[in-house]
């Protein structure tokens, strides 16, 4: 006996949606599948509407990403009590940025395009630039210093996240591990010296130690 077919939805207007629903759904797609999978067509399908109806709420993907950045910054960025010492204030602000972004790596992917940002995060940028100026750098050099700190912070998160993702889906030795296992000590004596410990050494969390070294280096030439 054949089963009755499910009733077909009658055509009509798309369901009403809110900006909050759009942001929540966009955040879920980006978190679970990556920001590359977040398209306006996909988002419209997930919230049960059409791309044209979606454009009444969000102009394009760039505006959607800005909304997601602001939403995350508002929820996740809490202004910590930073030290009065400008050197320590630089380190403290950078560590706060690192902790927040490491918890949501896809945000870093958006920010590394270097054209989108959340105004809610400007306070942290201000603390780093101001700290560098108080330590003796000209404002222009302080901007360059902030950029170096940001590049290091973002790069550290991107590399560590990609490595963790790779290990989660494939436990076989990486190509790098295979190369280091057979490295020629005659040609690469220093690398051969640490070849068997390369993977665990590079997996260590040394962000704070290297951050301090970077800040010290930036201030040497002040």
C-alpha positions as a LaTeX table, in Angstrom:
\begin{tabular}{lrrr}
\hline
Residue & $x$ (\AA) & $y$ (\AA) & $z$ (\AA) \\
\hline
Unk1 & 0.00 & 0.00 & 0.00 \\
Unk2 & 1.54 & 3.28 & $-1.05$ \\
Unk3 & 2.21 & 5.94 & 1.55 \\
Unk4 & 0.40 & 9.26 & 1.14 \\
Unk5 & 2.72 & 11.93 & $-0.11$ \\
Unk6 & 3.58 & 14.82 & 2.20 \\
Unk7 & 1.41 & 17.86 & 1.61 \\
Unk8 & 3.11 & 20.36 & $-0.65$ \\
Unk9 & 3.64 & 23.84 & 0.68 \\
Unk10 & 1.40 & 26.31 & $-1.03$ \\
Unk11 & 3.25 & 29.01 & $-2.90$ \\
Unk12 & 3.16 & 32.43 & $-1.42$ \\
Unk13 & 5.25 & 35.10 & 0.14 \\
Unk14 & 8.52 & 34.03 & 1.81 \\
Unk15 & 8.42 & 33.81 & 5.58 \\
Unk16 & 9.15 & 37.03 & 7.45 \\
Unk17 & 12.68 & 37.13 & 8.77 \\
Unk18 & 14.55 & 39.40 & 11.14 \\
Unk19 & 18.09 & 40.73 & 11.08 \\
Unk20 & 18.74 & 38.82 & 14.32 \\
Unk21 & 17.77 & 35.55 & 12.62 \\
Unk22 & 20.04 & 36.37 & 9.67 \\
Unk23 & 23.00 & 37.05 & 11.97 \\
Unk24 & 22.40 & 33.92 & 14.04 \\
Unk25 & 22.12 & 31.70 & 10.96 \\
Unk26 & 25.13 & 33.30 & 9.29 \\
Unk27 & 27.19 & 32.78 & 12.43 \\
Unk28 & 26.19 & 29.11 & 12.58 \\
Unk29 & 27.15 & 28.44 & 8.95 \\
Unk30 & 30.50 & 30.21 & 9.31 \\
Unk31 & 31.30 & 28.42 & 12.58 \\
Unk32 & 30.32 & 24.93 & 11.45 \\
Unk33 & 31.41 & 25.01 & 7.80 \\
Unk34 & 33.73 & 27.98 & 7.32 \\
Unk35 & 33.22 & 31.47 & 5.99 \\
Unk36 & 33.74 & 30.35 & 2.38 \\
Unk37 & 30.50 & 28.37 & 2.56 \\
Unk38 & 28.56 & 31.40 & 3.72 \\
Unk39 & 26.85 & 32.79 & 0.63 \\
Unk40 & 23.73 & 34.89 & 0.31 \\
Unk41 & 21.98 & 32.07 & $-1.55$ \\
Unk42 & 22.89 & 29.54 & 1.14 \\
Unk43 & 21.85 & 31.90 & 3.90 \\
Unk44 & 18.50 & 32.60 & 2.23 \\
Unk45 & 17.84 & 28.87 & 1.96 \\
Unk46 & 18.68 & 28.29 & 5.64 \\
Unk47 & 16.33 & 31.00 & 6.90 \\
Unk48 & 13.57 & 29.91 & 4.54 \\
Unk49 & 13.41 & 32.89 & 2.22 \\
Unk50 & 14.67 & 34.02 & $-1.17$ \\
Unk51 & 17.92 & 35.88 & $-1.94$ \\
Unk52 & 15.89 & 38.87 & $-3.11$ \\
Unk53 & 14.01 & 39.03 & 0.20 \\
Unk54 & 17.30 & 38.71 & 2.06 \\
Unk55 & 18.69 & 41.78 & 0.30 \\
Unk56 & 16.02 & 43.88 & 1.99 \\
Unk57 & 17.83 & 43.22 & 5.27 \\
Unk58 & 21.46 & 42.85 & 4.16 \\
Unk59 & 22.90 & 44.64 & 1.13 \\
Unk60 & 25.54 & 42.03 & 0.24 \\
Unk61 & 27.97 & 39.52 & 1.74 \\
Unk62 & 30.36 & 42.29 & 2.82 \\
Unk63 & 27.67 & 43.93 & 4.92 \\
Unk64 & 26.74 & 40.52 & 6.31 \\
Unk65 & 30.34 & 39.91 & 7.39 \\
Unk66 & 30.51 & 43.34 & 9.05 \\
Unk67 & 27.31 & 42.52 & 10.95 \\
Unk68 & 28.81 & 39.21 & 12.07 \\
Unk69 & 32.04 & 40.92 & 13.15 \\
Unk70 & 30.14 & 43.52 & 15.17 \\
Unk71 & 27.91 & 40.84 & 16.69 \\
Unk72 & 30.89 & 38.75 & 17.79 \\
Unk73 & 32.84 & 41.76 & 19.05 \\
Unk74 & 29.85 & 42.94 & 21.10 \\
Unk75 & 29.39 & 39.50 & 22.67 \\
Unk76 & 33.01 & 38.42 & 23.08 \\
Unk77 & 35.19 & 41.51 & 23.49 \\
Unk78 & 35.22 & 42.67 & 27.09 \\
Unk79 & 37.52 & 45.54 & 27.90 \\
Unk80 & 39.92 & 44.11 & 30.48 \\
Unk81 & 41.62 & 46.09 & 33.21 \\
Unk82 & 44.95 & 46.84 & 31.56 \\
Unk83 & 48.16 & 47.81 & 33.41 \\
Unk84 & 49.15 & 51.47 & 33.61 \\
Unk85 & 52.64 & 50.62 & 32.35 \\
Unk86 & 52.47 & 51.18 & 28.55 \\
Unk87 & 54.70 & 48.22 & 27.74 \\
Unk88 & 52.49 & 45.84 & 29.71 \\
Unk89 & 49.38 & 47.52 & 28.32 \\
Unk90 & 50.50 & 46.64 & 24.78 \\
Unk91 & 51.04 & 43.01 & 25.76 \\
Unk92 & 47.78 & 42.81 & 27.70 \\
Unk93 & 45.70 & 44.22 & 24.84 \\
Unk94 & 47.32 & 41.86 & 22.30 \\
Unk95 & 46.75 & 38.85 & 24.57 \\
Unk96 & 43.09 & 39.83 & 24.98 \\
Unk97 & 42.67 & 40.01 & 21.20 \\
Unk98 & 44.40 & 36.64 & 20.80 \\
Unk99 & 42.20 & 34.90 & 23.38 \\
Unk100 & 38.97 & 36.18 & 21.84 \\
Unk101 & 39.90 & 35.40 & 18.22 \\
Unk102 & 41.43 & 31.99 & 18.98 \\
Unk103 & 37.98 & 30.96 & 20.22 \\
Unk104 & 36.45 & 31.82 & 16.84 \\
Unk105 & 39.07 & 31.25 & 14.09 \\
Unk106 & 36.78 & 32.02 & 11.15 \\
Unk107 & 36.65 & 35.62 & 12.35 \\
Unk108 & 40.41 & 35.80 & 11.75 \\
Unk109 & 39.90 & 34.61 & 8.16 \\
Unk110 & 37.58 & 37.57 & 7.58 \\
Unk111 & 39.90 & 40.06 & 9.25 \\
Unk112 & 43.01 & 38.95 & 7.38 \\
Unk113 & 41.52 & 40.35 & 4.17 \\
Unk114 & 42.50 & 43.66 & 5.83 \\
Unk115 & 39.48 & 45.60 & 4.57 \\
Unk116 & 36.76 & 44.73 & 7.10 \\
Unk117 & 36.76 & 45.35 & 10.81 \\
Unk118 & 34.46 & 45.84 & 13.78 \\
Unk119 & 34.33 & 49.28 & 15.31 \\
Unk120 & 33.71 & 47.58 & 18.66 \\
Unk121 & 37.30 & 46.27 & 18.59 \\
Unk122 & 38.90 & 49.68 & 18.01 \\
Unk123 & 39.44 & 50.12 & 21.75 \\
Unk124 & 42.05 & 47.34 & 21.70 \\
Unk125 & 43.81 & 48.86 & 18.70 \\
Unk126 & 43.85 & 52.20 & 20.50 \\
Unk127 & 45.48 & 50.63 & 23.57 \\
Unk128 & 48.29 & 49.08 & 21.53 \\
Unk129 & 48.99 & 52.17 & 19.43 \\
Unk130 & 48.80 & 54.46 & 22.46 \\
Unk131 & 51.10 & 52.17 & 24.43 \\
Unk132 & 53.67 & 52.19 & 21.63 \\
Unk133 & 53.54 & 55.99 & 21.45 \\
Unk134 & 53.99 & 56.27 & 25.22 \\
Unk135 & 56.99 & 53.96 & 24.93 \\
Unk136 & 58.61 & 56.46 & 22.57 \\
Unk137 & 57.49 & 55.60 & 19.04 \\
Unk138 & 56.20 & 58.26 & 16.67 \\
Unk139 & 52.50 & 57.73 & 15.81 \\
Unk140 & 53.43 & 56.50 & 12.32 \\
Unk141 & 55.88 & 53.98 & 13.76 \\
Unk142 & 53.29 & 52.96 & 16.33 \\
Unk143 & 50.88 & 52.07 & 13.52 \\
Unk144 & 53.60 & 49.93 & 11.92 \\
Unk145 & 54.22 & 48.34 & 15.31 \\
Unk146 & 50.54 & 47.52 & 15.74 \\
Unk147 & 50.50 & 45.99 & 12.28 \\
Unk148 & 53.44 & 43.72 & 13.18 \\
Unk149 & 51.68 & 42.59 & 16.37 \\
Unk150 & 48.43 & 41.98 & 14.47 \\
Unk151 & 50.16 & 40.01 & 11.71 \\
Unk152 & 51.88 & 37.82 & 14.29 \\
Unk153 & 48.67 & 37.30 & 16.27 \\
Unk154 & 46.50 & 36.49 & 13.25 \\
Unk155 & 49.14 & 34.28 & 11.65 \\
Unk156 & 49.65 & 32.29 & 14.84 \\
Unk157 & 45.93 & 31.58 & 15.09 \\
Unk158 & 45.52 & 30.68 & 11.41 \\
Unk159 & 48.48 & 28.26 & 11.39 \\
Unk160 & 47.55 & 26.62 & 14.68 \\
Unk161 & 43.90 & 26.23 & 13.64 \\
Unk162 & 44.78 & 24.74 & 10.25 \\
Unk163 & 47.18 & 22.27 & 11.89 \\
Unk164 & 44.57 & 21.21 & 14.45 \\
Unk165 & 41.97 & 20.77 & 11.70 \\
Unk166 & 44.35 & 18.60 & 9.70 \\
Unk167 & 45.18 & 16.39 & 12.71 \\
Unk168 & 41.48 & 15.97 & 13.49 \\
Unk169 & 40.69 & 14.38 & 10.12 \\
Unk170 & 43.95 & 12.57 & 9.32 \\
Unk171 & 46.23 & 10.89 & 11.87 \\
Unk172 & 48.85 & 9.85 & 9.32 \\
Unk173 & 52.28 & 11.51 & 9.54 \\
Unk174 & 52.36 & 14.81 & 7.69 \\
Unk175 & 54.61 & 15.32 & 4.70 \\
Unk176 & 56.75 & 17.61 & 6.84 \\
Unk177 & 57.20 & 14.85 & 9.43 \\
Unk178 & 58.26 & 12.43 & 6.71 \\
Unk179 & 60.80 & 14.94 & 5.38 \\
Unk180 & 62.25 & 15.62 & 8.83 \\
Unk181 & 62.47 & 11.89 & 9.55 \\
Unk182 & 64.89 & 11.51 & 6.66 \\
Unk183 & 66.74 & 14.81 & 6.89 \\
Unk184 & 70.42 & 14.81 & 5.92 \\
Unk185 & 72.55 & 15.93 & 8.90 \\
Unk186 & 75.42 & 16.71 & 6.57 \\
Unk187 & 73.41 & 19.31 & 4.69 \\
Unk188 & 71.14 & 20.51 & 7.52 \\
Unk189 & 73.07 & 19.92 & 10.78 \\
Unk190 & 70.99 & 22.24 & 12.97 \\
Unk191 & 67.67 & 20.92 & 11.73 \\
Unk192 & 68.87 & 17.34 & 12.14 \\
Unk193 & 69.72 & 18.16 & 15.75 \\
Unk194 & 66.05 & 18.80 & 16.56 \\
Unk195 & 64.34 & 16.83 & 13.78 \\
Unk196 & 62.83 & 14.20 & 16.09 \\
Unk197 & 61.40 & 16.95 & 18.32 \\
Unk198 & 60.34 & 19.39 & 15.61 \\
Unk199 & 56.61 & 18.57 & 15.71 \\
Unk200 & 56.15 & 18.87 & 19.50 \\
Unk201 & 58.40 & 21.92 & 19.68 \\
Unk202 & 56.45 & 23.79 & 17.01 \\
Unk203 & 53.17 & 22.71 & 18.62 \\
Unk204 & 54.04 & 24.38 & 21.93 \\
Unk205 & 52.02 & 27.46 & 22.85 \\
Unk206 & 54.68 & 30.17 & 22.94 \\
Unk207 & 52.47 & 33.07 & 21.90 \\
Unk208 & 53.06 & 35.20 & 24.99 \\
Unk209 & 56.82 & 34.62 & 25.06 \\
Unk210 & 57.20 & 35.51 & 21.37 \\
Unk211 & 54.81 & 38.46 & 21.72 \\
Unk212 & 57.00 & 39.95 & 24.43 \\
Unk213 & 60.07 & 39.44 & 22.26 \\
Unk214 & 58.32 & 41.14 & 19.35 \\
Unk215 & 57.30 & 44.14 & 21.44 \\
Unk216 & 60.83 & 44.45 & 22.82 \\
Unk217 & 62.19 & 44.41 & 19.29 \\
Unk218 & 59.77 & 47.10 & 18.16 \\
Unk219 & 60.86 & 49.37 & 20.98 \\
Unk220 & 64.62 & 48.90 & 20.56 \\
Unk221 & 64.77 & 51.40 & 17.71 \\
Unk222 & 62.58 & 54.04 & 19.36 \\
\hline
\end{tabular}
